[in-house]
Amino acid sequence: MQAPDDLAEATCLNCGQFLALAQTHVTAKAPTTATIRSSEALEWTPGQTAPRPDVLPAQYADWDEFRSVSPTVQAELLKLATCALPDMRGAALQRLPENLPPKVDEFGRPLATLTIPGEKRPVNYTVGIIIAVVGCLFLLAGGFELGTGRIQRVAPLLLLLVLVAIGVGIWYFFLRKPTLEVTVWIFENGLFLMRGPDVEACGWEDVADFYSDEYAGRHCYSIVTQLGCRLTLSTEISPEIMPLAEYIRLKIASAQFLPKLRKIFDGGRVSFGLLRLNRAGISGPIGGPWAQIARVLCDEKNLFLDIRGQETWHQVPLREISFVPLLMAIAHVMIEDFTRLPPN
């Protein structure tokens, strides 16, 4: 800024002394424009610095390219990875038993323990033995009385009841599959189950089935492990069980997304309860080819298919569908990318 030549003497704001013009560092003349002109102007070319949008291939070469290039696959992976997990810090954690299976070492650290009520195996043994022994005693007593000839009229009926008692005891003791109490340790990467003397280590990718249902306003989850152990999780067991069930649901979906998508990519078929997905489309009570399916949505009770050209939506109850979040993620990918998949 240019200052006039007759500028009055300025005073210091701190001490009040007069300042000479030289002390104010204000010049009487403005600098010329030549002194601020850049010696060399930089030239900017939009074509060289502007980002270019990625162009998707008309057809993916293989699985690796499909997995790494597809925007829909990346979006679903990001969605699964960024889902907010329930807070597990307040969950109860019991001490692990000794002699764990080697696979448990791959599961990371234990987070929580839950106990699913059921029968005690020693109690089952005791009841079965008592029924069988009582039946044998009646059989012996009946045989003795028949030998004396005192109960010939009721002998056939008594013999029948004794044989039924023995049969019930044998069935209860040997043949029946009891619903035993199950203790489950939830790890970062899987489950460790102890069911009587039997144990199982099941990673998230090994879970065979996962169903969810809402009954009378209460959510209920059913999990089938690799070896066929069925776990039913609901608020009837404990109100604190639902965060654990939600954690299991999210971890299973994240672990099985790519393996099941790879199976469909390779030409296989993946079952989700009543619905089956493959490269052609969805089959089951509802379904259609991918070219005709516009959207797959769900609410708390039903799963819906929006078929192009049809006014009504097709629906199926969620209790009949397994791995619902996983099904929806894979369906979204196939709807967007089925035309770019290479031939089998």
Secondary structure in CASP SS format (residue, H / E / C, confidence):
PFRMAT SS
TARGET T0000
AUTHOR 0000-0000-0000
METHOD secondary structure of the structure
MODEL  1
M C 1.00
Q C 1.00
A C 1.00
P C 1.00
D C 1.00
D C 1.00
L C 1.00
A C 1.00
E C 1.00
A E 1.00
T E 1.00
C C 1.00
L C 1.00
N C 1.00
C C 1.00
G C 1.00
Q C 1.00
F E 1.00
L E 1.00
A C 1.00
L H 1.00
A H 1.00
Q H 1.00
T H 1.00
H C 1.00
V C 1.00
T C 1.00
A C 1.00
K C 1.00
A C 1.00
P C 1.00
T C 1.00
T H 1.00
A H 1.00
T H 1.00
I H 1.00
R C 1.00
S C 1.00
S C 1.00
E C 1.00
A C 1.00
L C 1.00
E C 1.00
W C 1.00
T C 1.00
P H 1.00
G H 1.00
Q H 1.00
T H 1.00
A C 1.00
P C 1.00
R C 1.00
P C 1.00
D C 1.00
V C 1.00
L C 1.00
P C 1.00
A C 1.00
Q C 1.00
Y C 1.00
A C 1.00
D C 1.00
W H 1.00
D H 1.00
E H 1.00
F H 1.00
R H 1.00
S H 1.00
V H 1.00
S C 1.00
P H 1.00
T H 1.00
V H 1.00
Q H 1.00
A H 1.00
E H 1.00
L H 1.00
L H 1.00
K H 1.00
L H 1.00
A H 1.00
T C 1.00
C C 1.00
A C 1.00
L C 1.00
P C 1.00
D C 1.00
M C 1.00
R C 1.00
G C 1.00
A C 1.00
A C 1.00
L C 1.00
Q C 1.00
R C 1.00
L C 1.00
P C 1.00
E C 1.00
N C 1.00
L C 1.00
P C 1.00
P H 1.00
K H 1.00
V H 1.00
D H 1.00
E H 1.00
F H 1.00
G C 1.00
R C 1.00
P E 1.00
L E 1.00
A E 1.00
T E 1.00
L E 1.00
T E 1.00
I E 1.00
P C 1.00
G C 1.00
E E 1.00
K C 1.00
R H 1.00
P H 1.00
V H 1.00
N H 1.00
Y H 1.00
T H 1.00
V H 1.00
G H 1.00
I H 1.00
I H 1.00
I H 1.00
A H 1.00
V H 1.00
V H 1.00
G H 1.00
C H 1.00
L H 1.00
F H 1.00
L H 1.00
L H 1.00
A H 1.00
G H 1.00
G H 1.00
F H 1.00
E H 1.00
L H 1.00
G H 1.00
T H 1.00
G C 1.00
R C 1.00
I C 1.00
Q C 1.00
R C 1.00
V C 1.00
A H 1.00
P H 1.00
L H 1.00
L H 1.00
L H 1.00
L H 1.00
L H 1.00
V H 1.00
L H 1.00
V H 1.00
A H 1.00
I H 1.00
G H 1.00
V H 1.00
G H 1.00
I H 1.00
W H 1.00
Y H 1.00
F H 1.00
F H 1.00
L H 1.00
R C 1.00
K C 1.00
P C 1.00
T C 1.00
L E 1.00
E C 1.00
V E 1.00
T E 1.00
V E 1.00
W E 1.00
I E 1.00
F E 1.00
E C 1.00
N C 1.00
G E 1.00
L E 1.00
F E 1.00
L E 1.00
M E 1.00
R E 1.00
G C 1.00
P C 1.00
D E 1.00
V E 1.00
E E 1.00
A E 1.00
C E 1.00
G E 1.00
W H 1.00
E H 1.00
D H 1.00
V C 1.00
A C 1.00
D E 1.00
F E 1.00
Y E 1.00
S E 1.00
D E 1.00
E E 1.00
Y E 1.00
A C 1.00
G C 1.00
R E 1.00
H E 1.00
C E 1.00
Y E 1.00
S E 1.00
I E 1.00
V E 1.00
T C 1.00
Q C 1.00
L C 1.00
G C 1.00
C C 1.00
R E 1.00
L E 1.00
T E 1.00
L E 1.00
S E 1.00
T C 1.00
E C 1.00
I C 1.00
S C 1.00
P C 1.00
E C 1.00
I H 1.00
M H 1.00
P H 1.00
L H 1.00
A H 1.00
E H 1.00
Y H 1.00
I H 1.00
R H 1.00
L H 1.00
K H 1.00
I H 1.00
A H 1.00
S H 1.00
A H 1.00
Q H 1.00
F H 1.00
L H 1.00
P H 1.00
K H 1.00
L H 1.00
R H 1.00
K H 1.00
I H 1.00
F H 1.00
D C 1.00
G C 1.00
G C 1.00
R C 1.00
V E 1.00
S E 1.00
F E 1.00
G C 1.00
L C 1.00
L E 1.00
R E 1.00
L E 1.00
N C 1.00
R C 1.00
A C 1.00
G E 1.00
I E 1.00
S E 1.00
G C 1.00
P C 1.00
I C 1.00
G C 1.00
G E 1.00
P E 1.00
W H 1.00
A H 1.00
Q H 1.00
I E 1.00
A E 1.00
R E 1.00
V E 1.00
L E 1.00
C E 1.00
D C 1.00
E C 1.00
K C 1.00
N E 1.00
L E 1.00
F E 1.00
L E 1.00
D E 1.00
I E 1.00
R C 1.00
G C 1.00
Q C 1.00
E C 1.00
T C 1.00
W C 1.00
H E 1.00
Q E 1.00
V E 1.00
P E 1.00
L H 1.00
R H 1.00
E H 1.00
I C 1.00
S E 1.00
F C 1.00
V H 1.00
P H 1.00
L H 1.00
L H 1.00
M H 1.00
A H 1.00
I H 1.00
A H 1.00
H H 1.00
V H 1.00
M H 1.00
I H 1.00
E H 1.00
D H 1.00
F H 1.00
T H 1.00
R H 1.00
L C 1.00
P C 1.00
P C 1.00
N C 1.00
END
